[in-house]
């Protein structure tokens, strides 16, 4: 008869937050294992480090063994890894538990069916994209990305006035629930077991297309919407991508990229002071807080940036080859799109893409026209034709 291993979601780690099914599984178990934090659930619980849980469970006496994990087995849980390790040794059964999301939202008296859920516990990444494009964001924090750090990130991005609900040591005697601004919470030390619910009532939708009329432009050149939409499609921006926008100008392409990379970050590099002012204004106006503005000349200003998944070059300042070379050196699989209006820039860029070893090099010309009313008629007005060059990513099969 095969051995039975129960992986049990222990809720908040207290007997009160166990489900009835979890209690029944514990009652029939010949051995119960858990980390130190969950040991108080039962007097017979064997304490061991998380890295040893699977091996200790396999070596435990008895036909039925229970392993406790915090929260719910399907909510950012270690249960999947444990299941994989235990599966060769018997029948593994998962028992769901109360998640911190459910518990905390019930404490606050709010629903969570419309919440964007993210975990920064032991993970890299930024919360700014989620907060930019969702009105309610639940965050698991921990490690270097603790609650204080997350709130400082919000404050540094200009979102210090947002309301943040913080839950610390949920379910324990030391439980603490408080509501304040991100700026206020950024000044408070906190523990490692903290969750946040961030309210951003003015969040914008990442699915809403950006029209030219939505930008503050002044006299700074701007990539037109027809070109932006085509270039973004060619660049194939993914939600979690790190993106460089080189020669960002007013930020029209920057903010288009930011909505596509809605869980990532866009680094907008610009050298002109007037353009930088407009870029920051449009970032605020259109809610793209997952944009970091970098003032400086490329490629020097790019050297300290994280490796990009994709790069858009709208202006190179005469350094096209060096910009492309640096991007490829940081990530050999980087995807690149360049727009050009001059034949000289077209040929310089095409040659550089080929010589630097970019794959799938393509060149297109986009010639768009817009209708305008002339009395009772609609007349078409041509926009300047634009060359769109791209390369990188997997080799075509």
C-alpha positions in Angstrom: 0.0 0.0 0.0 1.4 3.4 -1.0 2.3 5.8 1.7 0.2 9.0 2.0 1.8 12.4 2.3 -0.5 15.3 3.2 0.8 18.8 2.4 -1.4 21.0 4.5 -2.0 24.7 4.2 -1.7 26.0 7.7 -3.4 29.3 7.3 -1.8 32.0 9.5 0.1 29.3 11.4 -2.2 29.1 14.3 -4.7 26.4 15.3 -7.6 28.9 14.9 -6.9 29.4 11.2 -6.8 25.7 10.3 -9.6 24.3 8.2 -11.7 21.3 9.3 -10.1 19.2 6.5 -6.7 20.2 7.7 -7.6 19.1 11.3 -8.8 15.7 10.1 -5.7 15.1 8.1 -3.5 16.0 11.1 -5.6 13.6 13.2 -4.9 10.6 11.0 -1.2 11.4 10.4 1.4 9.2 12.0 4.0 12.0 11.9 3.7 15.8 11.4 6.5 18.0 10.2 6.8 21.8 10.1 9.2 24.7 10.3 9.7 26.4 13.6 7.1 29.1 12.8 4.3 26.5 12.4 5.3 24.2 15.2 2.6 25.6 17.6 -0.2 24.1 15.6 0.3 20.7 17.3 2.2 19.3 20.3 3.5 16.4 18.4 4.9 18.4 15.5 8.5 17.7 14.5 10.4 20.8 13.8 12.9 20.9 11.0 14.3 23.4 8.5 12.3 23.9 5.3 15.1 22.5 3.1 14.9 19.2 5.0 11.1 18.8 5.1 10.8 16.5 2.1 13.7 14.2 3.2 12.5 14.1 6.8 8.9 13.3 5.6 10.2 10.4 3.4 12.3 9.1 6.3 9.5 9.5 8.9 7.9 6.4 10.6 4.4 5.6 9.7 2.1 5.1 6.7 0.7 8.7 6.7 2.8 11.8 7.1 1.7 15.4 7.2 3.8 18.4 6.2 2.6 21.9 7.2 3.2 25.0 4.9 2.0 28.5 5.7 -1.1 30.0 4.1 -2.7 28.2 1.2 -1.0 25.5 -0.8 -1.9 27.2 -4.1 -1.1 30.8 -3.2 2.7 31.6 -3.6 3.3 28.4 -1.7 6.2 26.0 -1.4 3.7 23.2 -1.8 4.5 22.6 -5.4 8.2 22.0 -4.8 7.4 19.7 -1.9 4.9 17.8 -4.0 7.5 17.2 -6.7 10.0 15.9 -4.1 7.5 13.6 -2.4 5.6 12.2 -5.4 8.2 9.4 -6.2 7.7 8.1 -2.6 3.9 7.9 -2.3 0.5 9.4 -2.8 0.7 13.2 -2.2 -2.5 15.0 -1.2 -2.8 18.8 -0.9 -5.1 20.3 1.7 -6.0 23.9 1.0 -5.7 26.6 3.7 -6.6 30.2 4.5 -4.4 32.6 2.5 -3.1 35.8 3.8 -5.0 37.6 1.1 -8.3 36.2 2.4 -7.5 36.8 6.0 -6.3 40.3 5.6 -9.1 41.5 3.4 -11.6 40.1 5.8 -9.9 42.0 8.6 -10.2 45.2 6.5 -13.8 44.4 5.4 -13.0 44.8 1.7 -13.4 42.4 -1.2 -10.4 41.0 -3.1 -12.1 39.8 -6.3 -10.9 43.0 -8.1 -7.4 43.1 -6.6 -4.1 42.7 -8.5 -2.0 40.2 -6.5 1.8 40.2 -6.5 4.5 38.7 -4.4 7.9 40.4 -3.8 8.8 37.9 -1.0 12.3 36.8 -2.0 11.8 38.0 -5.5 13.2 40.7 -7.8 11.0 43.1 -9.5 9.0 46.3 -8.9 5.5 47.0 -7.7 5.2 50.2 -9.7 3.7 48.7 -12.8 0.9 46.9 -10.8 0.1 50.1 -8.9 0.1 52.2 -12.0 -2.5 50.1 -13.8 -4.7 48.7 -10.9 -6.8 50.4 -8.4 -6.2 47.8 -5.7 -2.9 45.9 -5.3 -2.2 43.2 -2.7 1.5 42.6 -2.1 3.4 39.9 -0.2 6.6 41.4 1.1 9.8 40.0 2.6 13.5 39.7 2.4 15.1 42.8 0.8 11.7 43.8 -0.5 10.1 44.4 2.8 7.1 46.6 3.4 9.2 49.7 4.3 11.2 49.3 1.0 8.0 48.9 -1.0 6.5 52.1 0.5 9.7 54.0 -0.1 9.6 52.9 -3.8 6.1 54.3 -4.0 7.2 57.5 -2.4 10.2 57.9 -4.7 8.0 57.4 -7.7 5.6 60.3 -6.6 3.0 58.0 -5.1 3.7 58.7 -1.4 0.2 60.0 -0.9 -1.5 56.6 -1.7 -3.4 54.9 1.1 -1.7 51.7 2.1 -3.1 49.0 4.5 -0.4 47.1 6.3 -0.9 43.7 8.0 2.0 42.4 10.2 2.2 39.0 11.9 -1.3 38.1 10.8 -3.1 35.6 13.0 -0.5 35.9 15.8 -0.7 37.6 19.2 1.6 40.3 17.8 -0.7 40.9 14.9 -0.8 44.6 13.8 -3.1 46.1 11.2 -2.8 49.8 10.3 -3.7 52.2 7.5 -1.6 55.2 6.5 0.0 56.8 3.5 2.9 55.2 1.7 5.1 58.0 2.9 4.2 57.5 6.5 4.7 53.8 6.4 8.0 54.2 4.6 9.4 55.8 7.8 8.3 52.9 10.0 10.5 49.8 10.6 8.6 46.5 10.0 9.0 42.8 10.4 9.4 40.2 7.6 5.9 38.8 7.8 4.0 41.7 6.3 1.4 42.1 3.6 0.1 45.3 2.0 -3.1 46.4 0.2 -2.4 49.5 -1.8 -5.3 51.7 -3.0 -4.8 53.8 -6.2 -8.2 55.2 -7.2 -6.6 57.1 -10.1 -4.9 54.1 -11.7 -5.1 54.0 -15.5 -5.9 51.0 -17.7 -2.9 49.5 -19.4 -5.2 48.4 -22.2 -6.3 51.9 -23.2 -4.4 53.1 -26.3 -2.6 56.4 -26.0 -3.6 59.0 -28.6 -1.4 61.8 -29.7 -3.9 64.3 -28.3 -3.4 63.0 -24.8 0.2 64.2 -24.5 1.7 67.5 -23.6 4.0 68.2 -26.5 5.1 71.8 -26.9 7.8 72.0 -29.6 9.6 68.7 -28.9 9.3 66.0 -31.7 7.0 63.1 -30.9 6.6 59.6 -32.4 3.1 59.5 -33.9 0.6 57.0 -32.7 0.5 55.0 -35.9 4.3 54.5 -35.7 4.2 53.8 -31.9 1.6 51.0 -32.3 3.5 49.4 -35.2 6.8 49.6 -33.4 5.5 48.2 -30.1 4.0 45.3 -32.0 7.3 44.6 -33.8 9.2 44.8 -30.5 6.8 42.2 -28.9 7.0 43.8 -25.4 6.0 41.3 -22.7 4.4 42.3 -19.3 7.5 41.7 -17.2 10.1 43.1 -19.6 12.8 45.6 -18.8 12.8 48.1 -21.6 15.1 50.9 -22.7 13.7 53.9 -24.6 16.7 55.8 -26.0 15.9 59.3 -27.1 12.6 59.4 -25.3 11.6 62.9 -26.2 8.1 63.8 -24.9 7.7 60.2 -23.6 5.0 59.2 -26.1 6.8 55.9 -27.0 8.0 55.6 -23.4 4.5 55.5 -22.0 3.2 53.2 -24.8 6.0 50.8 -23.8 5.2 51.2 -20.1 1.6 50.0 -20.7 2.9 47.0 -22.6 5.5 46.2 -19.9 2.8 46.6 -17.3 4.7 44.5 -14.7 8.2 45.6 -15.8 10.2 48.8 -15.9 10.9 51.3 -18.7 14.1 53.3 -18.6 13.6 56.5 -20.6 16.9 58.1 -21.6 16.9 61.7 -22.8 19.5 64.5 -22.9 17.4 67.6 -23.8 16.2 69.6 -20.8 12.9 70.7 -22.4 12.1 67.1 -23.5 12.9 65.9 -20.0 10.5 68.3 -18.4 7.7 67.2 -20.9 8.6 63.5 -20.3 8.2 63.9 -16.5 4.9 65.8 -17.0 3.5 63.2 -19.4 4.6 60.4 -17.0 2.6 62.0 -14.2 -0.4 63.0 -16.4 -0.8 59.5 -18.0 0.0 57.5 -14.9 3.1 55.6 -16.1 4.9 55.2 -12.8 6.8 52.2 -14.0 8.9 54.6 -16.0 12.3 55.8 -14.7 13.6 58.9 -16.3 17.3 59.0 -17.0 18.9 62.3 -17.9 22.0 61.9 -20.0 23.6 61.0 -23.3 23.5 57.5 -24.7 25.4 55.2 -24.6 27.1 56.5 -21.4 23.7 56.9 -19.7 22.9 53.3 -20.5 25.9 51.7 -18.9 24.5 51.5 -15.4 21.0 50.3 -16.4 19.9 46.7 -15.9 20.1 44.4 -18.9 17.2 45.1 -21.3 14.8 42.5 -22.8 14.0 45.0 -25.5 15.2 48.4 -26.7 13.5 51.1 -28.7 15.8 53.8 -30.3 14.0 56.9 -31.4 17.1 59.1 -31.3 20.7 58.1 -31.1 22.6 61.4 -31.2 25.0 59.8 -33.7 25.9 56.9 -31.4 23.6 54.2 -33.0 26.2 51.5 -33.4 27.5 51.9 -29.8 24.0 51.9 -28.4 23.1 48.6 -30.2 26.5 47.1 -29.3 26.0 47.9 -25.6 22.4 46.5 -25.5 23.6 43.3 -27.1 26.5 42.9 -24.8 24.2 43.2 -21.8 21.7 40.7 -23.3 22.6 38.7 -26.4 18.9 37.9 -26.9 17.7 41.5 -26.7 15.0 42.6 -29.1 15.6 46.0 -30.8 13.4 48.4 -32.8 14.8 51.6 -34.4 12.8 54.3 -36.2 14.5 56.4 -38.8 13.3 59.1 -41.2 16.6 59.7 -43.0 18.1 57.3 -45.6 21.5 57.7 -44.0 20.2 56.6 -40.6 18.4 53.7 -42.2 21.5 52.3 -43.8 23.7 53.0 -40.8 21.3 51.1 -38.6 20.7 48.2 -41.0 24.4 47.7 -41.4 25.0 47.8 -37.6 22.3 45.3 -36.9 23.8 42.8 -39.3 27.4 43.3 -38.4 26.7 43.1 -34.7 25.0 39.7 -35.2 21.4 40.5 -34.6 19.0 37.8 -35.9 15.8 38.3 -37.9 16.8 41.8 -39.1 13.8 43.4 -40.9 13.1 46.7 -42.5 9.7 48.2 -43.1 8.5 51.6 -44.2 5.3 53.0 -42.7 3.4 55.7 -44.7 0.2 56.8 -42.9 -2.3 59.5 -43.7 -5.0 61.1 -41.5 -8.3 62.4 -42.5 -9.3 66.0 -41.8 -12.5 67.9 -42.4 -12.5 70.5 -45.2 -16.0 71.9 -45.3 -18.3 69.0 -46.0 -15.4 66.8 -47.2 -12.8 64.6 -45.6 -9.3 65.2 -47.0 -6.3 62.9 -46.3 -3.1 64.5 -45.1 0.1 62.4 -45.3 2.4 62.0 -42.4 6.1 61.8 -43.0 7.1 58.2 -44.0 9.1 56.3 -41.3 11.5 53.4 -41.6 11.1 50.7 -38.9 14.1 48.4 -38.3 14.1 45.5 -36.0 16.3 42.6 -35.0 17.2 40.2 -32.2 15.4 37.4 -30.4 15.4 33.7 -31.5 16.7 32.8 -34.9 14.0 32.1 -37.4 13.5 28.3 -38.0 
